[in-house]
Structure formats: structure tokens, C-alpha cells
Amino acid sequence: MTWNHLAMVSEDAGKLDAAEMWYRKAIAGLRAAADHASLAVCLNNLADLLQSQTNRLAEARQLAEESLAICQTLDPGAAEIWKIYNLLARLRTKSGSHG
């Protein structure tokens, strides 16, 4: 999760390329560790970062959907699935698809 925090700091500083690199590093590490709850958070964070780039909406949506799939297997109270649904709704609006 340290890499996730570095990504968030980079994102806040406007260093989006560095943020993406840290999110991807965190995702790879969390996949290897099988830390599903933290993986879902990082996937959603990366999706949120990418959704600001019009040419990357499909990738952002895929990451958010993967995060949602993981969260649906976790304790509903801890997963905060509403955040992912909110992001997916924004992605649908941006991409012009309503389905």
C-alpha cells in the first residue's frame, strides 16, 4: 500500500505519469500478495486517474469493473462498492454510453 500512497501523493502534485507508474507497481505487488481488498482500492484509484484522459476511458472502465468484481466478493460494509459505481457512472457519461 506504500506504492498506492506514493501514487496518491504524485497525483496530488500533478505528476500523473508518476502516479500511474506507482499505481501499477502497487497493483502488481498486491496481485502477487493476493491482497484482494487493497487490490480493489488500487484498481479503482488508477481507474479514477485514467478517467480524466478521454483516450483512456475504456481502460479506466475495465479497471473499475475489475475492482467491482473483486469488491463483490468481499464484505459489503468494508468494500465501499458505491465508490466504484460512482466512477463507472462518470465513465459512462464521459464515453456517451448509457448501458
Order of alpha helices (4+ residues) and beta strands (2+ residues): alpha-alpha-alpha-alpha-alpha-alpha
